[in-house]
């Protein structure tokens, strides 16, 4: 009888031991580990502290990993140390292991989106270039990085003038000033190509190796619309396109290239390089077809041989070389509408830019020196208004209304007879900037 009682007691104790073992050992295994890790993002976003390490220790999977780690720790510490630590040593090892393997999920930090704008200035182009940069800042929404290539005497003047702009404006841009340099060929010969230093733009992919994409503009360009709107065209590039430009002319019968060019050029009317959007990374990686050799050449290797072959046949310098390059590589070029590079040619022979008639001018290109003479006063009115505008002033009162009123004096000129082309987009842009920078800021969150 005594033996029978002892067996029953032992069986009951063993059963209780098993029950406690299963309840204590597997109680935390009901929720999977991945749910714990994923739930950590919600806790952090709510502002609460991340879950402690003990919250992860209930899983069988974690326990197995911890046992492996404790074995490794024990081997490093020696057999005696492993025996001495016992169960506590296993927990410490588990904590060390999980500290490396399981980390709370944190929000990825957003990379600041900056637009890159390049310009080349030589001679007496200081004021014209600064007016162009001002127009870009007046209407653009994202921060801009200016890449200014200038002759040595101009560099300190740019730095002095840019540093005088108000702090509220300075916070919206960065700038770097570079000397004029050419990686291949005779530098003096490149400088004299068409206009002083104009050929520098050809070497931007070689010099700005850390820049992925940028917009190049001539000094005589004015933004009447946010640069953001042309920058987004980079997303429209297909797999082969690496640059974008506007046609040199809309009507082949009166286009320069279609009538006078003595070298290959792009398409029917050629392209104008005064506003050029570039994916520099693709340009650096691409081998370009040409008439020089059967195979392809890199951008840098192509420039000097191409110039040597055609230098006696080109009139517009670097623009002609770009036309030759894209004549043989048309799949690499995206054409954007004429309102993004609106020149006197679009109105002095009659209005021939339909996009500008419908939407207004987006980028005004005052080539032929029209900002500084009276040949096309409509262009000069816009330039003078932006040049004289102070950043702190009200845009409508001190910029738009002066342009609108002074346009009345130009209605009898070739380009002034279509004022809506010049005024439509800039008025729309000012309203948009006002809404973005003023209205949205005063609304309660």
C-alpha positions in Angstrom: 0.0 0.0 0.0 2.8 2.3 0.9 4.5 1.6 -2.4 1.3 2.3 -4.3 0.9 5.7 -2.6 4.4 6.6 -3.5 3.9 5.8 -7.2 0.7 7.9 -7.2 2.5 10.9 -5.6 5.4 10.6 -8.0 3.0 10.5 -11.0 1.1 13.5 -9.8 4.3 15.5 -9.1 5.6 14.6 -12.6 2.3 15.7 -14.2 2.4 19.0 -12.3 6.0 19.5 -13.4 5.1 18.8 -17.0 2.1 21.2 -16.9 4.3 24.0 -15.4 7.0 23.3 -17.9 4.6 23.7 -20.9 2.8 26.7 -19.5 6.0 28.5 -18.6 8.1 27.6 -21.6 5.7 28.1 -24.5 3.5 30.9 -23.2 5.3 33.5 -25.2 5.2 31.5 -28.4 1.7 32.4 -29.3 2.7 35.6 -31.2 5.3 35.3 -33.9 8.6 37.3 -33.9 7.9 39.1 -37.1 4.8 40.7 -35.6 6.8 42.1 -32.8 9.4 43.6 -35.1 6.8 45.0 -37.5 4.7 46.5 -34.6 7.7 48.5 -33.4 7.3 51.0 -36.2 3.7 51.8 -35.0 5.0 52.4 -31.5 7.7 54.7 -32.6 5.4 56.7 -34.9 3.0 57.1 -32.0 5.8 58.6 -29.9 6.0 55.8 -27.4 9.3 54.0 -26.4 10.3 51.0 -28.5 9.6 47.6 -27.0 12.2 46.2 -24.6 14.3 43.2 -25.4 12.4 41.0 -23.1 9.4 41.4 -25.3 11.1 39.3 -28.0 12.2 36.5 -25.7 9.0 34.5 -25.8 9.5 33.0 -29.3 10.9 29.5 -29.8 12.9 30.8 -32.7 14.5 33.4 -30.6 15.2 30.9 -27.9 17.0 28.6 -30.3 19.1 31.5 -31.6 19.9 32.4 -28.0 21.0 28.9 -27.2 23.4 29.0 -30.1 24.8 32.3 -29.1 25.2 31.1 -25.5 27.2 28.2 -26.8 29.5 30.5 -28.7 30.0 32.8 -25.7 30.6 29.8 -23.5 33.4 28.5 -25.8 35.1 31.9 -25.8 34.9 32.2 -22.0 36.0 28.7 -21.2 34.3 25.6 -19.7 34.5 26.9 -16.1 32.9 30.3 -16.9 30.1 28.5 -18.8 29.3 26.3 -15.8 29.5 29.2 -13.3 27.0 31.4 -15.3 24.4 28.7 -15.6 20.9 30.0 -16.6 21.8 33.6 -16.1 24.7 33.3 -18.5 22.3 32.0 -21.1 20.1 35.0 -20.7 23.0 37.4 -21.0 24.2 35.7 -24.1 20.7 35.8 -25.5 20.6 39.6 -24.8 23.9 40.2 -26.5 22.9 38.2 -29.6 19.5 39.8 -29.9 21.0 43.3 -29.5 22.9 42.7 -32.7 20.3 40.7 -34.7 17.0 42.4 -33.8 16.9 46.2 -33.9 13.8 48.4 -33.8 12.6 49.5 -37.2 13.2 53.2 -37.6 12.0 55.6 -40.3 14.4 56.1 -43.2 15.6 59.7 -43.3 14.4 61.5 -46.4 17.2 62.7 -48.8 16.9 66.4 -49.6 15.8 66.9 -53.2 17.9 69.6 -54.7 17.8 70.9 -58.3 21.1 71.7 -60.1 21.4 74.7 -62.4 24.6 75.5 -64.3 25.7 78.6 -66.1 28.9 79.9 -67.7 29.7 83.6 -67.4 32.6 85.5 -69.0 33.2 89.2 -69.9 30.5 91.6 -68.8 27.8 89.0 -68.0 27.8 89.4 -64.2 24.5 91.4 -63.9 22.8 89.3 -66.6 23.7 86.1 -64.8 22.6 87.3 -61.4 19.3 88.4 -62.9 18.8 84.9 -64.3 19.6 83.3 -60.9 17.2 85.7 -59.2 14.4 84.7 -61.6 15.0 81.0 -60.8 14.7 81.7 -57.1 11.7 83.9 -57.3 9.4 81.2 -58.7 11.0 77.8 -57.8 9.8 75.7 -54.9 12.7 73.3 -54.2 16.2 74.3 -53.2 18.6 74.9 -56.0 22.3 74.3 -56.3 24.0 76.8 -58.6 27.1 75.7 -60.5 28.7 78.9 -61.8 31.6 78.7 -64.2 33.3 82.1 -64.4 36.5 83.8 -65.4 38.9 84.6 -62.6 38.0 88.3 -62.3 34.3 87.5 -62.0 34.5 84.8 -59.3 34.9 87.1 -56.3 32.2 89.5 -57.6 29.7 86.6 -57.8 30.6 85.5 -54.3 30.2 89.1 -52.9 26.9 89.7 -54.7 25.3 86.4 -53.8 26.3 86.8 -50.2 24.4 90.1 -50.1 21.1 88.5 -50.8 18.6 88.3 -47.9 18.9 85.3 -45.5 15.4 84.2 -46.4 16.6 83.8 -50.0 20.0 82.4 -49.1 18.4 79.5 -47.3 16.9 78.4 -50.6 20.1 77.9 -52.6 23.6 76.7 -52.5 26.4 77.7 -55.0 29.8 76.6 -56.2 32.0 78.7 -58.4 34.4 77.0 -60.8 37.2 78.3 -63.1 36.9 78.0 -66.8 38.7 74.8 -67.8 38.8 72.3 -70.7 39.9 68.8 -70.3 40.9 68.1 -73.9 42.4 70.2 -76.7 43.6 73.8 -76.7 41.9 75.8 -74.0 42.4 79.1 -75.8 40.9 77.7 -79.0 37.9 76.4 -77.0 37.4 79.9 -75.3 37.2 81.6 -78.7 34.5 79.2 -80.1 31.5 81.3 -80.9 31.2 83.4 -77.7 33.8 83.7 -74.8 33.7 80.5 -72.7 30.5 79.2 -74.3 32.1 75.8 -75.1 32.5 75.2 -71.3 29.0 73.6 -71.3 30.3 70.8 -73.4 32.6 69.7 -70.5 30.0 69.7 -67.7 29.7 65.9 -67.7 33.5 65.6 -67.3 33.9 68.3 -64.6 30.8 67.7 -62.5 31.4 64.0 -61.9 29.4 63.9 -58.6 26.3 65.5 -60.2 23.7 63.1 -61.6 21.6 65.6 -63.5 21.4 69.3 -64.1 19.8 72.1 -66.2 22.2 74.3 -68.2 21.0 77.7 -69.3 22.7 80.7 -71.0 23.2 83.9 -69.0 20.4 85.6 -71.1 17.7 83.3 -69.8 14.8 84.3 -67.5 12.6 81.9 -65.6 8.9 82.9 -65.8 7.8 79.6 -64.2 9.2 77.3 -61.4 12.3 75.5 -62.4 10.7 72.5 -60.8 8.4 72.2 -63.8 11.2 71.6 -66.3 13.2 69.6 -63.8 10.5 67.0 -63.6 11.0 66.3 -67.3 13.9 64.2 -66.3 11.4 61.6 -65.3 10.0 61.6 -68.9 13.3 60.3 -70.3 13.1 56.8 -71.8 16.0 54.3 -71.5 18.1 55.9 -74.2 17.4 59.6 -73.7 20.1 61.6 -71.8 19.4 65.2 -72.8 16.5 67.5 -73.7 16.4 70.7 -75.8 14.0 72.8 -77.8 14.0 73.1 -81.6 16.0 75.9 -83.1 13.0 77.0 -85.1 9.4 75.9 -85.5 9.1 76.7 -89.3 11.7 74.9 -91.5 11.4 77.5 -94.3 12.7 80.3 -92.1 15.0 78.2 -89.9 18.7 78.8 -89.9 20.0 75.2 -90.0 17.5 74.1 -92.7 18.7 77.0 -94.9 22.4 77.6 -94.2 24.1 74.8 -92.2 27.1 73.1 -93.8 27.2 70.3 -91.3 24.8 67.6 -90.0 22.2 68.7 -87.5 19.4 67.2 -85.5 16.0 66.7 -87.1 14.5 69.2 -89.6 15.4 72.5 -87.9 18.2 71.6 -85.5 18.1 72.3 -81.7 19.0 75.3 -79.6 21.3 74.7 -76.7 20.5 77.8 -74.6 18.3 75.7 -72.3 19.6 72.1 -72.0 18.4 69.5 -69.5 21.1 66.8 -69.0 21.4 63.4 -67.2 25.1 63.6 -66.7 25.4 60.0 -65.4 24.0 58.6 -68.7 26.2 60.9 -70.8 29.3 59.7 -69.0 28.3 56.0 -69.5 27.2 56.2 -73.2 29.3 55.5 -76.3 28.2 57.9 -79.0 28.0 57.1 -82.7 29.7 59.5 -85.1 31.3 59.8 -88.6 34.8 59.6 -87.1 35.1 55.9 -86.4 32.9 52.8 -86.9 32.5 52.2 -83.2 31.3 54.5 -80.4 33.3 57.1 -78.5 32.8 58.4 -75.0 31.6 62.0 -74.6 35.0 63.3 -73.6 36.9 61.4 -76.3 34.4 62.6 -78.9 34.5 66.4 -78.4 38.0 67.4 -79.7 38.1 65.1 -82.8 34.6 66.3 -83.7 35.7 69.9 -83.4 38.8 69.3 -85.5 36.7 67.8 -88.3 34.0 70.4 -88.5 35.7 73.6 -87.2 35.8 75.2 -90.6 32.1 74.5 -91.2 30.4 75.5 -87.9 29.0 79.0 -87.2 27.3 78.7 -83.7 30.2 76.9 -82.0 29.3 74.5 -79.3 25.6 74.4 -80.3 26.6 73.2 -83.8 28.7 70.4 -82.2 25.7 69.3 -80.1 23.6 69.3 -83.3 26.2 67.1 -85.0 26.3 64.7 -82.0 22.6 64.3 -81.8 22.2 64.0 -85.6 24.1 60.7 -85.2 22.4 59.8 -81.9 18.8 61.0 -82.2 17.5 58.4 -79.8 19.4 60.1 -77.0 17.5 63.4 -77.2 14.2 64.5 -75.9 12.6 67.5 -77.5 10.6 69.8 -75.3 8.2 72.6 -76.5 9.3 76.0 -77.7 7.7 77.8 -74.7 10.6 76.4 -72.6 13.1 78.3 -74.8 11.3 81.3 -76.2 13.4 83.6 -78.3 12.9 86.7 -80.5 12.8 84.3 -83.5 9.4 83.0 -82.2 7.7 86.4 -82.6 9.8 88.8 -84.8 8.7 86.9 -88.0 5.2 86.5 -86.7 4.1 84.3 -83.8 5.2 80.8 -84.5 5.3 79.1 -81.0 1.8 77.6 -80.5 2.7 76.4 -77.0 3.5 79.9 -75.8 0.3 81.2 -77.3 -1.7 78.6 -75.4 0.2 78.5 -72.1 2.4 81.5 -72.1 6.2 81.7 -72.1 7.9 79.4 -69.4 11.5 80.3 -70.1 12.4 83.6 -71.9 15.7 83.5 -73.8 16.8 87.0 -74.8 19.5 86.1 -77.3 20.6 88.7 -80.0 21.3 91.0 -77.0 17.6 92.1 -76.8 17.8 92.8 -73.1 20.2 95.6 -73.6 18.9 97.4 -76.7 15.6 98.6 -78.1 15.2 96.1 -81.0 12.7 94.0 -79.1 11.4 96.1 -76.1 9.0 93.4 -75.0 12.0 91.2 -73.9 13.7 94.2 -72.3 10.6 95.1 -70.2 10.6 91.7 -68.6 14.4 91.7 -68.0 14.4 95.2 -66.5 11.5 94.4 -64.1 13.2 91.3 -62.7 16.6 93.0 -62.6 15.2 95.9 -60.5 12.9 93.8 -58.3 13.9 93.6 -54.6 13.4 90.2 -53.0 11.4 91.7 -50.0 8.9 93.5 -52.2 5.4 92.2 -53.1 5.6 90.3 -56.4 2.3 91.6 -57.8 2.9 95.2 -56.9 6.6 95.5 -57.7 7.0 92.9 -60.5 3.9 91.9 -62.3 2.1 95.3 -62.5 5.2 97.1 -63.8 5.6 94.6 -66.5 1.9 94.8 -67.4 1.9 98.6 -67.6 5.1 98.9 -69.5 3.9 96.4 -72.1 1.5 99.0 -73.2 4.4 100.9 -74.8 5.5 97.8 -76.8 2.2 96.8 -78.5 3.3 98.4 -81.8 6.4 96.2 -81.9 6.8 92.8 -83.5 6.9 90.9 -80.2 4.9 93.3 -78.1 1.7 92.9 -80.1 1.1 89.5 -78.4 1.4 90.5 -74.7 -0.6 87.5 -73.5 2.3 85.3 -74.5 4.6 87.1 -72.1 2.2 87.7 -69.3 0.0 84.6 -69.1 2.5 82.2 -67.5 4.2 84.7 -65.2 0.8 85.8 -63.7 -0.2 82.1 -63.2 3.2 81.4 -61.6 2.9 84.3 -59.2 -0.5 83.1 -58.0 0.9 79.6 -57.5 3.9 80.8 -55.6 1.7 83.0 -53.4 -0.5 80.1 -52.6 2.4 77.8 -51.8 4.4 80.2 -49.7 1.7 82.3 -48.1 -1.7 80.7 -48.1 -0.6 77.2 -47.1 1.5 78.6 -44.3 -1.3 80.6 -42.6 -3.8 77.7 -42.7 -4.2 76.0 -39.4 -2.7 72.5 -39.3 
